Amino acid sequence: MLANEKIFQAVKMFAAVLLALVLTFIVLLMVSDEPLRAFSLMLFSPLTKFRYFGNVIELMIPLSFAGLATALLFRTRLFNLGTEGIFYFCGIVTAAIATQTFSNSTLHPIITILISGIAGGLIALIPGFFRAKFKTDELVTSLMMNSILYGLGLYIIKYYLQATDVSGVASNLFQLTAKLPIIIPGTRIHSGFAVLIVCVILLYYMLFHTKLGYSIRMTGLNGDFAKYSGMNAFWLFLTVHFISGFLGGIGSSIELLGMYNRFQWSTLPGLGFTGALMAMLGKNHPVGVVIAAFAISYLRTGSDIMARSTDVPVEIVSIVEAVIVLFISSQYFLRKYHERALIKQGGSERA
Amino acid sequence: MNDNILELTGITKIYSNGVVANRNVSVSFRKGEIHSVVGENGAGKSTLMKMIFGIEHPSVGKIVYKGKEVHFANSMEAIKNGIGMVHQHFMMIDDFTVAENIVLGMEPLKNKIFLNKKESVRITKELAQKYNFDMDVTLHVGRLAVSAKQKVEILKTLYRNAEVIILDEPTAVLTPQETEVLFDNLKHFKEMGHTILFISHKLNEVKAISDRITVMQNGESRGTYDNKDITIDQMTELMVGRKIIMSYDQFKEPTDKAVMAFKVENINLNKKGIEVLKHVSFGVRAGEILGIAGVQGNGQNELISGLVGLSRFNTGKWFIENKELTSLTIEQKRHSGLAYIPEDRMKDGIAQGASVAENLISSYYKREDINGKIFMNNKGINTLANRLIEMFSVKTKSSKSKIESLSGGNIQKVVVARETNTSPKILIAEQPTRGIDIGSEEFIHHELIKMRNKDVAILLVSADLNEVMEVSDRLIVMYEGEIVAHFDTVKGLTDKELGLYMLGAKRQDEESIRRALTC
């Protein structure tokens, strides 16, 4: 039964989650006075109230955007972790536009989001260009870019966008015209969710049904093969970086316009790095990324609620996430069973 | 009573991707014999040997060595127990001397701490003399010829007191003359009590050297025979179930060869001060197959990789008909009518993880018949893929199967199908049948000849002498980056004679060589 690769992957995923939960429960037994209640709150509380479930979707939106941006890079086998810096910096771009007065409340968010996206794309082109032209390691440049963007962003906030009504790192309040409307009453789920769905569909079709997507996938699977086939890695790397940066930029903008009243990230928000986690768990597939983002959001929301009403700190969720990542990324986990199943079945088509 | 040094019983090996490399194989090896394991590439010989050597582990079955069941966790344990292996690809450090390479990991020490270089040299010299190897152990390995490197590899196993020596396709990189020397050495080892496991798919060599022969087919053993009890024809039949056609002449239709389809002028390449290619010029006419023969590593790789645009030359121009290709991108070269079957199909020829269909369209994925305005035309792709799969009888479950689920021969058919489907003017085929089964090999040869009959120019590079001689119309020989011989026809040529050119022992005059271009 484990012989089929897809089924095997699903079983592996399920086993990883199960093991992670068992381990979490053991930890809860050690640290909590009411482990059972904490555990069930963590697992089931998001389902108990409509508002809680809304929290899951709200959190899932930025995680998905970060995940999509990173997954596209990973697909092309570009190990770029720059989404973090782009998320932060495009938040500042968003703040700069969203605090301006504008008459039209339909156009205001659209323009803000688009400009943030383009800014994100242009920023991503920097490590993209160095990678394409000089074969500079994009991991190094993108991580350096994160620090640079953070420093630059902080400067801009402090000197140009600093709030007049509050102290600390913050911009002025966004204009009400710029805010994204809530689309599901009783929650804070905003129209950014619809944008996300559209982006996933577009990205899916782009990846699996266009020439660009084909060359992205072939380059990611085997760069030598892509070169041999006549594909132009230079333009491809630039294009992919731009699209990825664009996704990061609009994701950041949507998060701010949907969930915040002003820009107030005093440190890197961490969403970009979580995006790498989404990409990995979702196997760099657009739909997979969204599912992974949902699962992680669900866990995080659950632990949040648990932390509020029990003696267990919210950080417990990191244990679950870490264990899941470890098992899923492990090549050897369950491999023995897989092989044994193959032997029983007598091998696949190639005898 | 039992003189078997090594016994394999019921060995089955399944890789985690579901590929069955060996199925229920039982073989025993006697002490002091030369035992050949033959089979087509992909028949599971190498995997079997890797299991003996501890690199791979059997899924089922047991290995008994010197009367005891063994489970080598890795090759270190196999080596400790007296099993040595010489791999197809040498595992040595080029910047070390011969002596240093031989003692690597088991160096004689001074005061138990410091390396004793003098002692290393003395020991390795002695070792070389004892086994009739004539070599200077103080030379750096990187400067040695391939055959000498192989000797170093063999000495390495002997230094580690190998009683059983596994040689995986040792003759693939050797000229006929060098092969003879190797065989003399092997016979000498046998007299000294070593057991030799000789892996090959060249039957005449197997016949010449073995005491006993085990034939493998499709991961299974087809039996072990005394050399005298089996003929080459019988071996072939066991391996493939039919006889091989040795000449393709009857399939070649007359072509007028009027057009000079592909012309290469004065290619030079200098890498780190070494002249890799020197004044290489030749031409291929539409409707003929020009073979390039030569021992591997004499500049063929660099020549082809530069011509197709994967790397650069220092000087030189090349043309398709009258269009200069020299500074075009790979995509433009392909547009101009260049197709290329690469030597390393897993590295350049396919993308693992992609489907058979996706691998069948890469060279022309922008073409109109498989693209709509925005989206690729999946229907068109599938129709095309299925047509190619049928035309080339690629054995696959469907066009959507992952390419790596296919056997080596079928993967190569995918590459050949794709490249011939680009309607090229010049097809460069680099080792097009290396490492695949004889059935696919024959099929691919026929395809090449079909292309030739349709007035395509074909440049065939191969280290397999039989291949270039069977398929080519004309032939050039490369040695140390130069064309050293040109033959208008392959008729009447012997592999002995070619071997002399390939080794650099003989060289034609400039006039004859120049005819490679003007012919």
Boltz contact constraints between the chains, C-beta under 6 A:
constraints:
  - contact:
      token1: [A, 209]
      token2: [B, 375]
      max_distance: 6.0
  - contact:
      token1: [A, 209]
      token2: [B, 376]
      max_distance: 6.0
  - contact:
      token1: [A, 210]
      token2: [B, 375]
      max_distance: 6.0
  - contact:
      token1: [A, 211]
      token2: [B, 366]
      max_distance: 6.0
  - contact:
      token1: [A, 214]
      token2: [B, 365]
      max_distance: 6.0
  - contact:
      token1: [A, 218]
      token2: [B, 351]
      max_distance: 6.0
  - contact:
      token1: [A, 221]
      token2: [B, 351]
      max_distance: 6.0
  - contact:
      token1: [A, 221]
      token2: [B, 353]
      max_distance: 6.0
  - contact:
      token1: [A, 221]
      token2: [B, 354]
      max_distance: 6.0
  - contact:
      token1: [A, 222]
      token2: [B, 351]
      max_distance: 6.0
  - contact:
      token1: [A, 224]
      token2: [B, 347]
      max_distance: 6.0
  - contact:
      token1: [A, 224]
      token2: [B, 348]
      max_distance: 6.0
  - contact:
      token1: [A, 225]
      token2: [B, 348]
      max_distance: 6.0
  - contact:
      token1: [A, 225]
      token2: [B, 351]
      max_distance: 6.0
  - contact:
      token1: [A, 228]
      token2: [B, 348]
      max_distance: 6.0
  - contact:
      token1: [A, 229]
      token2: [B, 362]
      max_distance: 6.0
  - contact:
      token1: [A, 229]
      token2: [B, 363]
      max_distance: 6.0
  - contact:
      token1: [A, 230]
      token2: [B, 330]
      max_distance: 6.0
  - contact:
      token1: [A, 230]
      token2: [B, 331]
      max_distance: 6.0
  - contact:
      token1: [A, 230]
      token2: [B, 334]
      max_distance: 6.0
  - contact:
      token1: [A, 335]
      token2: [B, 16]
      max_distance: 6.0
  - contact:
      token1: [A, 339]
      token2: [B, 16]
      max_distance: 6.0
  - contact:
      token1: [A, 342]
      token2: [B, 14]
      max_distance: 6.0
  - contact:
      token1: [A, 342]
      token2: [B, 18]
      max_distance: 6.0
  - contact:
      token1: [A, 343]
      token2: [B, 14]
      max_distance: 6.0
  - contact:
      token1: [A, 343]
      token2: [B, 59]
      max_distance: 6.0
  - contact:
      token1: [A, 347]
      token2: [B, 14]
      max_distance: 6.0
  - contact:
      token1: [A, 347]
      token2: [B, 18]
      max_distance: 6.0
  - contact:
      token1: [A, 347]
      token2: [B, 20]
      max_distance: 6.0
  - contact:
      token1: [A, 348]
      token2: [B, 18]
      max_distance: 6.0
  - contact:
      token1: [A, 349]
      token2: [B, 397]
      max_distance: 6.0
  - contact:
      token1: [A, 350]
      token2: [B, 19]
      max_distance: 6.0
  - contact:
      token1: [A, 350]
      token2: [B, 407]
      max_distance: 6.0
  - contact:
      token1: [A, 351]
      token2: [B, 20]
      max_distance: 6.0
